[in-house]
Amino acid sequence: MRVFALVAAAGKGTRLGADLPKAYVTLRGRTLMERSVTAIETAEIADGIFVVVHPDMEAHARKVLAGHEVTFVHGGKERFDSVAAGLRAIPDADGVVLIHDAARALTPPGLFARVSRAVLEGHEAVIPTVPVADTIKVVEDNVVKATPDRASLRAVQTPQGFDLRALREANREFFAHPFDATDDASIMEHAGHTVTTVAGDPMAFKITTPIDLLLAEHIAGEAEETVFEVPSETS
């Protein structure tokens, strides 16, 4: 089965407070988008890379990714519209698709390999996760209603890997009967598929706010080549 990577880079990313959409913000001279694509290329697992961009930003994206072999896809109004457009652009009926947020620009190549390998081994949906360090509260109207046991909680990262045919079918069900989905794995879960976890990586954190960008700048400057692995886990 062939492996395809789909990089979601069509959003505005306004919380970062930049003049450009988040994917085009530079991190030590390289955009978040270009860093994400380079990580996928370095992993040497993708038979094709599809970058989903806003139509108005395609010309800029082509300049950013000059020299990289990618296919550009126009995104939609919402993230799931953009992912659906990316899935339609993939020519194969079967295969593995890795969906990655461009904002997770320091994700190490090994994580792409780990997720794709798990799907190739037969899992229909695979997500990388890391343990939750903070205490989590369920709050309604500023009142704490519950405190979940954090031992069973995980923070979810990307890339998320899927059987291509199964994800396409789950997406069709989602658009026919929409619900409040939070990520691509939740669409598969809602469609009745088992979602399997693999160990994530602290370097795969999402750059969303100015503080995140400052942290990423520091990490990239001090030890960008270092991969901080989390012990293997299955839940």
N, CA, C and O of each residue as an XYZ file, in Angstrom:
940
protein
N       0.834     -1.199      0.000
C       0.000      0.000      0.000
C       0.870      1.250      0.000
O       1.887      1.327      0.689
N       0.436      2.232     -0.799
C       1.194      3.466     -0.849
C       0.783      4.393      0.293
O      -0.344      4.331      0.783
N       1.707      5.245      0.705
C       1.474      6.175      1.809
C       1.458      7.595      1.251
O       2.343      7.998      0.497
N       0.433      8.334      1.639
C       0.306      9.719      1.227
C       0.243     10.603      2.465
O      -0.339     10.225      3.481
N       0.843     11.774      2.371
C       0.804     12.741      3.467
C      -0.009     13.947      3.027
O       0.156     14.456      1.919
N      -0.891     14.394      3.917
C      -1.728     15.540      3.641
C      -1.443     16.590      4.715
O      -1.738     16.377      5.891
N      -0.873     17.718      4.307
C      -0.506     18.776      5.248
C      -1.592     19.847      5.239
O      -1.834     20.489      4.217
N      -2.242     20.032      6.379
C      -3.307     21.027      6.493
C      -2.693     22.399      6.760
O      -2.132     22.635      7.830
N      -2.802     23.306      5.781
C      -2.180     24.630      5.903
C      -3.074     25.721      5.329
O      -2.583     26.730      4.823
N      -4.393     25.516      5.407
C      -5.320     26.477      4.806
C      -5.930     27.428      5.821
O      -6.654     28.349      5.443
N      -5.649     27.222      7.110
C      -6.266     28.048      8.135
C      -5.622     29.416      8.279
O      -4.540     29.673      7.750
N      -6.317     30.295      9.012
C      -5.811     31.648      9.226
C      -4.855     31.715     10.410
O      -3.894     32.484     10.385
N      -5.107     30.919     11.442
C      -4.226     30.917     12.601
C      -4.108     32.277     13.259
O      -3.001     32.739     13.533
N      -5.240     32.928     13.517
C      -5.231     34.300     14.020
C      -4.683     34.429     15.438
O      -4.216     35.503     15.817
N      -4.730     33.364     16.221
C      -4.262     33.462     17.608
C      -2.765     33.712     17.709
O      -2.273     34.135     18.755
N      -2.044     33.455     16.631
C      -0.605     33.700     16.642
C      -0.297     35.193     16.523
O       0.807     35.637     16.839
N      -1.283     35.956     16.066
C      -1.117     37.398     15.997
C      -0.187     37.876     14.906
O       0.372     38.968     15.015
N      -0.003     37.094     13.860
C       0.904     37.468     12.766
C       0.127     38.111     11.622
O      -1.099     38.022     11.561
N       0.855     38.756     10.721
C       0.227     39.384      9.566
C      -0.158     38.362      8.505
O      -1.052     38.611      7.696
N       0.506     37.224      8.506
C       0.243     36.154      7.554
C      -0.440     34.982      8.253
O      -0.352     34.860      9.475
N      -1.122     34.113      7.495
C      -1.639     32.879      8.098
C      -0.508     32.098      8.765
O       0.648     32.175      8.348
N      -0.855     31.358      9.788
C       0.143     30.710     10.636
C       1.144     29.845      9.878
O       2.328     29.840     10.213
N       0.696     29.125      8.879
C       1.589     28.216      8.154
C       2.741     28.939      7.480
O       3.760     28.323      7.168
N       2.591     30.258      7.247
C       3.607     31.027      6.527
C       4.495     31.836      7.468
O       5.390     32.554      7.024
N       4.244     31.716      8.760
C       5.092     32.385      9.743
C       6.447     31.684      9.760
O       6.516     30.458      9.680
N       7.518     32.457      9.862
C       8.850     31.868      9.839
C       9.344     31.535     11.238
O       9.088     32.255     12.204
N      10.047     30.440     11.310
C      10.688     29.977     12.536
C      12.171     29.834     12.229
O      12.589     28.861     11.600
N      12.957     30.795     12.668
C      14.384     30.850     12.353
C      14.641     30.724     10.850
O      15.468     29.932     10.397
N      13.901     31.534     10.103
C      14.143     31.652      8.672
C      13.402     30.674      7.785
O      13.497     30.766      6.561
N      12.662     29.732      8.371
C      11.920     28.751      7.583
C      10.478     28.732      8.051
O      10.217     28.734      9.254
N       9.537     28.712      7.116
C       8.129     28.735      7.495
C       7.723     27.429      8.167
O       8.363     26.394      7.985
N       6.646     27.498      8.947
C       6.126     26.297      9.590
C       5.737     25.260      8.537
O       5.952     24.062      8.725
N       5.166     25.726      7.436
C       4.772     24.822      6.354
C       5.975     24.076      5.785
O       5.940     22.855      5.627
N       7.030     24.810      5.480
C       8.212     24.191      4.868
C       8.877     23.216      5.827
O       9.372     22.172      5.403
N       8.896     23.544      7.110
C       9.486     22.635      8.093
C       8.688     21.325      8.167
O       9.268     20.245      8.275
N       7.369     21.431      8.109
C       6.537     20.227      8.169
C       6.756     19.341      6.951
O       6.872     18.122      7.078
N       6.812     19.950      5.775
C       7.041     19.184      4.550
C       8.416     18.527      4.574
O       8.563     17.374      4.168
N       9.414     19.252      5.045
C      10.768     18.701      5.109
C      10.832     17.492      6.039
O      11.520     16.516      5.740
N      10.122     17.548      7.160
C      10.111     16.417      8.089
C       9.524     15.174      7.427
O      10.024     14.065      7.616
N       8.462     15.366      6.650
C       7.849     14.231      5.948
C       8.820     13.668      4.918
O       8.967     12.451      4.801
N       9.472     14.533      4.185
C      10.446     14.076      3.186
C      11.593     13.320      3.855
O      12.054     12.300      3.343
N      12.043     13.821      4.987
C      13.160     13.189      5.689
C      12.779     11.808      6.195
O      13.624     10.915      6.263
N      11.516     11.628      6.550
C      11.053     10.323      7.036
C      11.091      9.262      5.940
O      11.162      8.070      6.236
N      11.044      9.683      4.684
C      11.121      8.774      3.524
C      10.036      7.696      3.562
O      10.302      6.524      3.296
N       8.824      8.104      3.893
C       7.719      7.131      3.944
C       6.573      7.503      3.009
O       5.676      6.689      2.787
N       6.585      8.722      2.456
C       5.450      9.194      1.667
C       5.690      9.044      0.174
O       6.731      9.446     -0.347
N       4.705      8.456     -0.507
C       4.754      8.351     -1.966
C       4.225      9.614     -2.633
O       4.385      9.801     -3.839
N       3.599     10.470     -1.851
C       3.098     11.733     -2.363
C       2.743     12.647     -1.206
O       2.223     12.193     -0.187
N       3.023     13.937     -1.363
C       2.707     14.921     -0.325
C       1.743     15.938     -0.910
O       2.033     16.553     -1.936
N       0.605     16.116     -0.265
C      -0.424     17.051     -0.693
C      -0.530     18.154      0.354
O      -0.741     17.878      1.535
N      -0.384     19.399     -0.080
C      -0.436     20.536      0.832
C      -1.719     21.308      0.546
O      -1.920     21.815     -0.557
N      -2.577     21.387      1.551
C      -3.867     22.056      1.397
C      -3.723     23.513      1.823
O      -3.404     23.803      2.976
N      -3.961     24.425      0.883
C      -3.758     25.856      1.127
C      -5.016     26.636      0.753
O      -5.860     26.163     -0.007
N      -5.116     27.835      1.304
C      -6.190     28.734      0.882
C      -5.888     29.172     -0.549
O      -4.734     29.448     -0.876
N      -6.918     29.241     -1.414
C      -6.666     29.621     -2.817
C      -5.892     30.924     -2.965
O      -5.067     31.059     -3.869
N      -6.155     31.886     -2.078
C      -5.474     33.181     -2.178
C      -3.989     33.101     -1.837
O      -3.226     34.015     -2.151
N      -3.579     32.002     -1.192
C      -2.195     31.871     -0.741
C      -1.376     30.892     -1.578
O      -0.220     30.622     -1.254
N      -1.959     30.360     -2.647
C      -1.233     29.336     -3.410
C       0.072     29.870     -3.994
O       1.098     29.193     -3.944
N       0.037     31.081     -4.547
C       1.251     31.639     -5.149
C       2.353     31.769     -4.101
O       3.514     31.465     -4.378
N       1.997     32.215     -2.911
C       2.965     32.342     -1.826
C       3.474     30.963     -1.415
O       4.669     30.774     -1.184
N       2.555     30.005     -1.327
C       2.935     28.652     -0.935
C       3.913     28.037     -1.933
O       4.842     27.328     -1.544
N       3.703     28.308     -3.201
C       4.614     27.770     -4.225
C       6.023     28.335     -4.061
O       7.006     27.630     -4.288
N       6.122     29.593     -3.670
C       7.436     30.181     -3.424
C       8.085     29.555     -2.195
O       9.275     29.243     -2.196
N       7.283     29.378     -1.149
C       7.790     28.798      0.101
C       8.312     27.391     -0.117
O       9.330     27.001      0.454
N       7.604     26.625     -0.950
C       7.944     25.208     -1.140
C       8.636     24.947     -2.476
O       8.623     23.821     -2.974
N       9.228     25.964     -3.045
C       9.988     25.773     -4.284
C      11.102     24.755     -4.036
O      11.860     24.875     -3.074
N      11.192     23.768     -4.899
C      12.200     22.729     -4.730
C      11.682     21.484     -4.049
O      12.361     20.458     -4.034
N      10.481     21.557     -3.480
C       9.866     20.382     -2.851
C       8.833     19.786     -3.801
O       8.093     20.517     -4.458
N       8.785     18.475     -3.872
C       7.816     17.807     -4.738
C       6.509     17.631     -3.978
O       6.347     16.664     -3.233
N       5.584     18.555     -4.160
C       4.292     18.503     -3.488
C       3.191     18.823     -4.487
O       3.438     19.419     -5.535
N       1.980     18.419     -4.149
C       0.787     18.764     -4.914
C      -0.039     19.727     -4.083
O      -0.344     19.445     -2.924
N      -0.407     20.871     -4.668
C      -1.201     21.850     -3.942
C      -2.691     21.594     -4.161
O      -3.138     21.293     -5.268
N      -3.440     21.722     -3.071
C      -4.885     21.521     -3.098
C      -5.530     22.737     -2.441
O      -5.048     23.221     -1.417
N      -6.607     23.225     -3.021
C      -7.309     24.355     -2.425
C      -8.193     23.891     -1.277
O      -9.007     22.981     -1.434
N      -8.023     24.523     -0.125
C      -8.816     24.170      1.037
C     -10.205     24.782      0.995
O     -10.515     25.605      0.133
N     -11.041     24.361      1.951
C     -12.406     24.857      2.037
C     -12.593     25.812      3.196
O     -11.628     26.299      3.786
N     -13.846     26.070      3.512
C     -14.184     27.040      4.553
C     -13.721     26.583      5.924
O     -13.178     27.375      6.695
N     -13.932     25.303      6.235
C     -13.557     24.735      7.528
C     -12.472     23.690      7.334
O     -12.208     23.247      6.217
N     -11.843     23.300      8.445
C     -10.757     22.314      8.370
C     -11.211     21.021      7.705
O     -10.492     20.469      6.872
N     -12.405     20.528      8.066
C     -12.843     19.247      7.525
C     -13.163     19.348      6.034
O     -13.052     18.360      5.308
N     -13.558     20.532      5.577
C     -13.726     20.741      4.137
C     -12.372     20.640      3.437
O     -12.266     20.084      2.344
N     -11.341     21.187      4.082
C      -9.994     21.157      3.500
C      -9.455     19.732      3.445
O      -8.863     19.322      2.446
N      -9.663     18.981      4.522
C      -9.206     17.592      4.539
C      -9.926     16.788      3.463
O      -9.309     15.979      2.770
N     -11.225     17.011      3.325
C     -11.994     16.297      2.299
C     -11.463     16.614      0.905
O     -11.390     15.731      0.050
N     -11.092     17.871      0.675
C     -10.528     18.247     -0.626
C      -9.203     17.532     -0.854
O      -8.917     17.084     -1.964
N      -8.395     17.426      0.199
C      -7.131     16.704      0.087
C      -7.332     15.234     -0.209
O      -6.597     14.651     -1.005
N      -8.323     14.630      0.428
C      -8.601     13.216      0.188
C      -9.055     12.987     -1.251
O      -8.693     11.985     -1.868
N      -9.841     13.909     -1.780
C     -10.291     13.773     -3.173
C      -9.133     13.889     -4.149
O      -9.179     13.323     -5.241
N      -8.094     14.619     -3.761
C      -6.956     14.832     -4.665
C      -6.040     13.616     -4.759
O      -5.287     13.480     -5.724
N      -6.099     12.734     -3.767
C      -5.245     11.543     -3.788
C      -5.766     10.575     -4.846
O      -6.938     10.200     -4.800
N      -4.940     10.164     -5.790
C      -5.434      9.374     -6.928
C      -5.782      7.934     -6.603
O      -6.622      7.344     -7.282
N      -5.169      7.354     -5.595
C      -5.372      5.938     -5.301
C      -6.687      5.685     -4.575
O      -7.170      6.538     -3.830
N      -7.265      4.495     -4.802
C      -8.469      4.097     -4.078
C      -8.118      3.550     -2.703
O      -8.880      3.710     -1.749
N      -6.974      2.910     -2.606
C      -6.512      2.333     -1.342
C      -5.162      2.926     -0.987
O      -4.474      3.503     -1.829
N      -4.802      2.772      0.270
C      -3.512      3.261      0.718
C      -3.591      3.746      2.147
O      -4.567      3.494      2.853
N      -2.561      4.439      2.559
C      -2.482      5.034      3.892
C      -2.362      6.537      3.713
O      -1.623      7.011      2.850
N      -3.095      7.287      4.537
C      -2.981      8.739      4.490
C      -2.603      9.250      5.874
O      -3.202      8.858      6.875
N      -1.612     10.124      5.920
C      -1.195     10.785      7.150
C      -1.653     12.233      7.072
O      -1.281     12.952      6.145
N      -2.453     12.665      8.030
C      -2.942     14.040      8.054
C      -2.186     14.789      9.142
O      -2.195     14.398     10.310
N      -1.531     15.874      8.735
C      -0.644     16.591      9.654
C      -0.929     18.081      9.642
O      -1.141     18.675      8.585
N      -0.934     18.677     10.820
C      -1.091     20.123     10.942
C       0.242     20.807     10.683
O       1.246     20.479     11.317
N       0.255     21.752      9.758
C       1.492     22.472      9.464
C       2.033     23.187     10.691
O       3.235     23.430     10.800
N       1.136     23.523     11.616
C       1.555     24.244     12.823
C       2.393     23.392     13.771
O       3.023     23.933     14.680
N       2.416     22.088     13.583
C       3.276     21.213     14.400
C       4.610     21.068     13.659
O       4.990     19.983     13.219
N       5.294     22.185     13.540
C       6.424     22.298     12.610
C       7.696     21.610     13.071
O       8.595     21.390     12.260
N       7.802     21.262     14.347
C       9.014     20.608     14.840
C       8.821     19.103     15.033
O       9.648     18.438     15.656
N       7.739     18.584     14.500
C       7.493     17.144     14.595
C       8.642     16.364     13.962
O       8.968     16.597     12.798
N       9.260     15.446     14.700
C      10.406     14.711     14.144
C       9.984     13.698     13.083
O       8.881     13.156     13.158
N      10.835     13.436     12.105
C      10.519     12.466     11.053
C      10.133     11.095     11.596
O       9.295     10.407     11.012
N      10.738     10.697     12.709
C      10.444      9.384     13.261
C       8.996      9.191     13.636
O       8.499      8.065     13.605
N       8.300     10.267     13.991
C       6.892     10.137     14.359
C       6.034      9.823     13.142
O       5.074      9.058     13.236
N       6.379     10.414     11.997
C       5.662     10.079     10.759
C       5.844      8.599     10.426
O       4.899      7.918     10.028
N       7.055      8.121     10.593
C       7.338      6.709     10.316
C       6.589      5.802     11.267
O       6.064      4.766     10.858
N       6.534      6.185     12.544
C       5.880      5.351     13.552
C       4.379      5.225     13.279
O       3.815      4.136     13.379
N       3.746      6.327     12.940
C       2.309      6.300     12.677
C       2.001      5.519     11.404
O       1.088      4.693     11.388
N       2.757      5.775     10.340
C       2.492      5.077      9.082
C       2.713      3.581      9.222
O       1.966      2.781      8.659
N       3.739      3.203      9.974
C       4.010      1.776     10.176
C       2.844      1.081     10.875
O       2.497     -0.051     10.537
N       2.246      1.756     11.843
C       1.136      1.161     12.577
C      -0.076      0.944     11.679
O      -0.770     -0.065     11.807
N      -0.336      1.890     10.765
C      -1.451      1.713      9.836
C      -1.147      0.587      8.853
O      -2.021     -0.225      8.546
N       0.070      0.538      8.367
C       0.468     -0.523      7.434
C       0.381     -1.897      8.078
O       0.205     -2.902      7.389
N       0.505     -1.941      9.395
C       0.399     -3.208     10.113
C      -1.044     -3.656     10.306
O      -1.290     -4.745     10.823
N      -2.014     -2.812      9.889
C      -3.405     -3.248      9.915
C      -4.360     -2.403     10.733
O      -5.557     -2.690     10.751
N      -3.879     -1.375     11.410
C      -4.768     -0.513     12.191
C      -5.388      0.531     11.272
O      -4.677      1.185     10.509
N      -6.709      0.695     11.338
C      -7.396      1.609     10.423
C      -7.230      3.076     10.800
O      -7.299      3.952      9.938
N      -7.013      3.345     12.082
C      -6.845      4.729     12.535
C      -5.810      4.746     13.651
O      -5.926      4.006     14.628
N      -4.799      5.592     13.501
C      -3.690      5.643     14.463
C      -3.393      7.099     14.804
O      -3.246      7.939     13.916
N      -3.307      7.388     16.102
C      -2.993      8.753     16.529
C      -1.832      8.728     17.523
O      -1.753      7.829     18.361
N      -0.933      9.707     17.436
C       0.137      9.819     18.431
C      -0.376     10.601     19.637
O      -1.063     11.610     19.481
N      -0.047     10.141     20.822
C      -0.514     10.797     22.036
C       0.614     10.943     23.043
O       1.606     10.215     23.004
N       0.440     11.900     23.947
C       1.366     12.072     25.068
C       0.540     12.180     26.342
O      -0.589     12.668     26.299
N       1.082     11.732     27.483
C       0.350     11.828     28.750
C       0.041     13.278     29.112
O       0.791     14.188     28.756
N      -1.051     13.484     29.812
C      -1.451     14.812     30.265
C      -0.790     15.096     31.612
O      -0.939     14.323     32.558
N      -0.065     16.201     31.694
C       0.640     16.547     32.928
C      -0.230     17.361     33.882
O      -0.105     17.234     35.100
N      -1.104     18.191     33.333
C      -1.938     19.054     34.165
C      -3.161     18.312     34.690
O      -3.615     17.339     34.088
N      -3.686     18.776     35.807
C      -4.987     18.313     36.271
C      -6.059     18.935     35.384
O      -6.030     20.136     35.118
N      -7.005     18.115     34.925
C      -8.058     18.576     34.036
C      -9.376     18.657     34.803
O      -9.732     17.745     35.549
N     -10.083     19.746     34.611
C     -11.378     19.939     35.249
C     -12.474     20.052     34.193
O     -12.269     20.659     33.142
N     -13.633     19.469     34.472
C     -14.821     19.678     33.658
C     -15.576     20.838     34.287
O     -16.008     20.757     35.438
N     -15.737     21.937     33.513
C     -16.301     23.159     34.067
C     -17.542     23.582     33.284
O     -17.546     23.575     32.053
N     -18.590     23.949     34.013
C     -19.797     24.513     33.414
C     -20.177     25.764     34.181
O     -20.338     25.728     35.401
N     -20.321     26.880     33.461
C     -20.688     28.151     34.089
C     -19.761     28.493     35.249
O     -20.207     28.931     36.309
N     -18.479     28.289     35.033
C     -17.441     28.621     36.019
C     -17.485     27.753     37.270
O     -16.883     28.095     38.288
N     -18.190     26.641     37.197
C     -18.273     25.718     38.329
C     -17.684     24.371     37.917
O     -18.034     23.828     36.870
N     -16.785     23.837     38.750
C     -16.187     22.541     38.464
C     -17.212     21.435     38.686
O     -17.788     21.320     39.768
N     -17.436     20.624     37.656
C     -18.400     19.532     37.727
C     -17.745     18.173     37.932
O     -18.364     17.255     38.469
N     -16.472     18.046     37.497
C     -15.785     16.761     37.635
C     -14.298     16.953     37.438
O     -13.849     17.921     36.824
N     -13.537     15.998     37.980
C     -12.096     15.966     37.792
C     -11.722     14.590     37.264
O     -11.579     13.653     38.050
N     -11.559     14.445     35.957
C     -11.228     13.132     35.384
C      -9.869     12.637     35.883
O      -8.981     13.429     36.198
N      -9.731     11.336     35.945
C      -8.455     10.723     36.320
C      -7.474     10.936     35.178
O      -7.652     10.369     34.100
N      -6.446     11.742     35.395
C      -5.536     12.065     34.305
C      -4.685     10.874     33.872
O      -4.051     10.927     32.818
N      -4.659      9.811     34.658
C      -3.895      8.626     34.259
C      -4.430      8.031     32.963
O      -3.690      7.380     32.225
N      -5.710      8.250     32.682
C      -6.306      7.698     31.462
C      -6.439      8.746     30.360
O      -6.952      8.447     29.282
N      -5.982      9.966     30.620
C      -6.102     11.039     29.637
C      -4.839     11.162     28.790
O      -3.730     10.942     29.276
N      -5.020     11.514     27.526
C      -3.904     11.723     26.627
C      -4.159     12.968     25.774
O      -5.292     13.235     25.375
N      -3.107     13.714     25.504
C      -3.175     14.808     24.542
C      -2.836     14.242     23.168
O      -1.882     13.478     23.020
N      -3.615     14.618     22.176
C      -3.478     14.037     20.838
C      -2.699     14.978     19.928
O      -2.892     16.193     19.956
N      -1.817     14.400     19.123
C      -0.990     15.163     18.197
C      -1.276     14.738     16.756
O      -2.183     13.947     16.495
N      -0.507     15.264     15.851
C      -0.484     14.783     14.470
C       0.977     14.498     14.122
O       1.882     15.034     14.761
N       1.213     13.648     13.103
C       0.274     13.163     12.101
C      -0.669     12.088     12.635
O      -0.294     11.258     13.462
N      -1.900     12.131     12.138
C      -2.843     11.051     12.387
C      -2.902     10.208     11.124
O      -3.012     10.740     10.019
N      -2.830      8.895     11.289
C      -2.761      8.006     10.141
C      -4.014      7.173      9.984
O      -4.609      6.738     10.970
N      -4.421      6.946      8.722
C      -5.673      6.244      8.469
C      -5.577      5.355      7.223
O      -4.806      5.614      6.300
N      -6.386      4.306      7.240
C      -6.651      3.572      6.011
C      -7.435      4.518      5.110
O      -8.485      5.023      5.507
N      -6.943      4.758      3.919
C      -7.507      5.774      3.037
C      -8.970      5.500      2.706
O      -9.802      6.405      2.770
N      -9.284      4.267      2.357
C     -10.659      3.934      1.978
C     -11.609      4.130      3.170
O     -12.705      4.669      3.015
N     -11.180      3.693      4.349
C     -12.027      3.809      5.542
C     -12.269      5.271      5.917
O     -13.378      5.634      6.310
N     -11.232      6.115      5.798
C     -11.400      7.524      6.144
C     -12.314      8.227      5.153
O     -13.124      9.068      5.543
N     -12.191      7.888      3.877
C     -13.084      8.495      2.893
C     -14.543      8.165      3.196
O     -15.413      9.032      3.106
N     -14.805      6.924      3.552
C     -16.171      6.522      3.873
C     -16.653      7.225      5.139
O     -17.795      7.681      5.196
N     -15.800      7.316      6.145
C     -16.164      8.003      7.386
C     -16.449      9.479      7.123
O     -17.343     10.059      7.740
N     -15.691     10.089      6.208
C     -15.922     11.485      5.858
C     -17.255     11.675      5.150
O     -17.946     12.667      5.381
N     -17.615     10.742      4.301
C     -18.915     10.830      3.634
C     -20.043     10.781      4.664
O     -21.017     11.527      4.555
N     -19.915      9.909      5.656
C     -20.918      9.825      6.713
C     -20.959     11.121      7.516
O     -22.031     11.591      7.896
N     -19.779     11.698      7.772
C     -19.707     12.924      8.550
C     -20.428     14.073      7.847
O     -21.182     14.812      8.479
N     -20.198     14.224      6.548
C     -20.834     15.330      5.824
C     -22.330     15.079      5.613
O     -23.108     16.024      5.483
N     -22.726     13.810      5.579
C     -24.150     13.495      5.459
C     -24.879     13.752      6.774
O     -26.036     14.173      6.790
N     -24.177     13.490      7.876
C     -24.764     13.675      9.207
C     -23.731     14.356     10.107
O     -23.104     13.687     10.929
N     -23.543     15.662      9.970
C     -22.487     16.378     10.702
C     -22.677     16.318     12.218
O     -23.798     16.242     12.720
N     -21.570     16.352     12.918
C     -21.578     16.444     14.375
C     -20.363     17.262     14.787
O     -19.549     17.633     13.941
N     -20.235     17.544     16.068
C     -19.157     18.406     16.556
C     -17.869     17.596     16.675
O     -17.511     17.142     17.761
N     -17.175     17.419     15.548
C     -15.918     16.660     15.529
C     -14.763     17.562     15.922
O     -14.762     18.752     15.607
N     -13.786     17.001     16.605
C     -12.634     17.786     17.047
C     -11.369     17.466     16.262
O     -10.452     18.286     16.219
N     -11.302     16.300     15.646
C     -10.162     15.954     14.801
C     -10.590     14.852     13.848
O     -11.724     14.379     13.913
N      -9.695     14.444     12.968
C     -10.038     13.429     11.973
C     -10.295     12.076     12.614
O     -11.132     11.306     12.142
N      -9.570     11.787     13.695
C      -9.773     10.511     14.385
C     -11.163     10.415     14.980
O     -11.726      9.322     15.047
N     -11.735     11.540     15.417
C     -13.072     11.504     16.002
C     -14.123     11.130     14.962
O     -15.152     10.544     15.299
N     -13.867     11.468     13.703
C     -14.780     11.077     12.630
C     -14.736      9.567     12.433
O     -15.771      8.927     12.248
N     -13.537      9.005     12.473
C     -13.405      7.549     12.366
C     -14.036      6.852     13.573
O     -14.708      5.831     13.431
N     -13.813      7.408     14.742
C     -14.383      6.825     15.962
C     -15.908      6.832     15.893
O     -16.551      5.844     16.248
N     -16.484      7.936     15.440
C     -17.929      8.067     15.347
C     -18.501      7.080     14.338
O     -19.636      6.625     14.480
N     -17.705      6.749     13.311
C     -18.156      5.803     12.279
C     -17.996      4.346     12.715
O     -18.320      3.435     11.953
N     -17.497      4.119     13.936
C     -17.390      2.764     14.456
C     -16.036      2.115     14.321
O     -15.890      0.933     14.633
N     -15.032      2.857     13.863
C     -13.696      2.306     13.717
C     -12.908      2.430     15.024
O     -13.086      3.385     15.781
N     -12.052      1.470     15.269
C     -11.181      1.523     16.439
C     -10.012      2.467     16.165
O      -9.355      2.373     15.128
N      -9.767      3.364     17.095
C      -8.643      4.290     16.984
C      -7.540      3.817     17.924
O      -7.746      3.709     19.133
N      -6.373      3.538     17.360
C      -5.234      3.016     18.116
C      -4.224      4.136     18.360
O      -4.053      5.023     17.524
N      -3.561      4.087     19.510
C      -2.565      5.115     19.812
C      -1.148      4.563     19.712
O      -0.900      3.374     19.917
N      -0.232      5.469     19.390
C       1.197      5.186     19.485
C       1.819      6.331     20.272
O       1.200      7.383     20.432
N       3.019      6.138     20.756
C       3.683      7.182     21.530
C       3.923      8.412     20.674
O       4.451      8.320     19.565
N       3.531      9.561     21.198
C       3.790     10.812     20.515
C       5.169     11.336     20.853
O       6.042     10.579     21.278
N       5.367     12.630     20.665
C       6.670     13.232     20.914
C       6.474     14.675     21.360
O       5.700     15.398     20.733
N       7.149     15.124     22.424
C       7.000     16.509     22.883
C       7.309     17.545     21.804
O       6.777     18.654     21.834
N       8.163     17.185     20.859
C       8.517     18.121     19.798
C       7.357     18.374     18.822
O       7.406     19.313     18.028
N       6.328     17.544     18.884
C       5.194     17.680     17.972
C       4.129     18.614     18.526
O       2.970     18.527     18.122
N       4.494     19.504     19.440
C       3.503     20.421     19.991
C       3.031     21.404     18.923
O       3.749     21.699     17.968
N       1.821     21.899     19.103
C       1.208     22.782     18.118
C       1.566     24.231     18.415
O       1.397     24.701     19.541
N       2.058     24.932     17.407
C       2.411     26.339     17.554
C       1.159     27.161     17.260
O       0.778     27.345     16.103
N       0.531     27.649     18.318
C      -0.754     28.340     18.199
C      -0.700     29.783     18.666
O      -1.322     30.654     18.057
N       0.038     30.049     19.743
C       0.092     31.379     20.336
C       1.507     31.946     20.241
O       2.443     31.207     19.937
N       1.680     33.241     20.495
C       3.027     33.819     20.483
C       3.989     33.128     21.447
O       5.181     33.020     21.158
N       3.487     32.661     22.582
C       4.352     31.948     23.527
C       4.829     30.628     22.923
O       5.984     30.241     23.104
N       3.946     29.939     22.209
C       4.338     28.697     21.530
C       5.460     28.970     20.531
O       6.405     28.191     20.413
N       5.340     30.086     19.816
C       6.348     30.416     18.813
C       7.686     30.731     19.474
O       8.739     30.351     18.961
N       7.649     31.421     20.607
C       8.885     31.710     21.341
C       9.555     30.412     21.799
O      10.774     30.269     21.704
N       8.755     29.477     22.291
C       9.294     28.189     22.708
C       9.916     27.454     21.528
O      11.008     26.897     21.633
N       9.203     27.461     20.400
C       9.720     26.793     19.207
C      11.007     27.436     18.716
O      11.920     26.737     18.274
N      11.090     28.758     18.791
C      12.312     29.466     18.402
C      13.488     29.007     19.266
O      14.588     28.772     18.767
N      13.235     28.887     20.559
C      14.300     28.460     21.463
C      14.739     27.028     21.161
O      15.933     26.738     21.086
N      13.772     26.146     20.989
C      14.093     24.739     20.723
C      14.839     24.603     19.401
O      15.839     23.891     19.309
N      14.343     25.294     18.381
C      14.977     25.197     17.066
C      16.398     25.740     17.097
O      17.278     25.242     16.394
N      16.614     26.754     17.907
C      17.941     27.343     17.982
C      18.921     26.535     18.794
O      20.114     26.515     18.491
N      18.430     25.862     19.831
C      19.320     25.127     20.732
C      19.587     23.689     20.308
O      20.725     23.219     20.335
N      18.513     22.995     19.913
C      18.702     21.557     19.649
C      17.641     21.027     18.702
O      16.928     20.080     19.032
N      17.533     21.634     17.523
C      16.494     21.224     16.592
C      16.649     19.769     16.152
O      15.660     19.097     15.858
N      17.870     19.294     16.109
C      18.091     17.935     15.623
C      17.777     16.875     16.659
O      17.778     15.686     16.340
N      17.507     17.278     17.896
C      17.265     16.314     18.961
C      15.822     15.853     18.959
O      14.916     16.677     18.834
N      15.585     14.565     19.095
C      14.244     14.004     19.198
C      14.050     13.546     20.642
O      14.784     12.682     21.121
N      13.077     14.114     21.331
C      12.795     13.749     22.707
C      11.680     12.712     22.703
O      10.503     13.056     22.589
N      12.051     11.452     22.826
C      11.066     10.384     22.723
C      10.326     10.168     24.036
O      10.891     10.316     25.120
N       9.051      9.815     23.916
C       8.236      9.425     25.054
C       8.220      7.902     25.099
O       8.142      7.275     24.042
N       8.290      7.276     26.276
C       8.231      5.819     26.345
C       7.017      5.275     25.624
O       5.941      5.871     25.669
N       7.187      4.142     24.958
C       6.111      3.545     24.188
C       4.921      3.234     25.067
O       5.066      2.774     26.200
N       3.719      3.497     24.519
C       2.497      3.197     25.237
C       1.428      2.809     24.229
O       1.563      3.107     23.042
N       0.404      2.171     24.667
C      -0.658      1.721     23.784
C      -1.991      2.326     24.128
O      -2.989      2.024     23.473
N      -2.040      3.177     25.142
C      -3.319      3.789     25.497
C      -3.082      5.177     26.036
O      -4.033      5.871     26.396
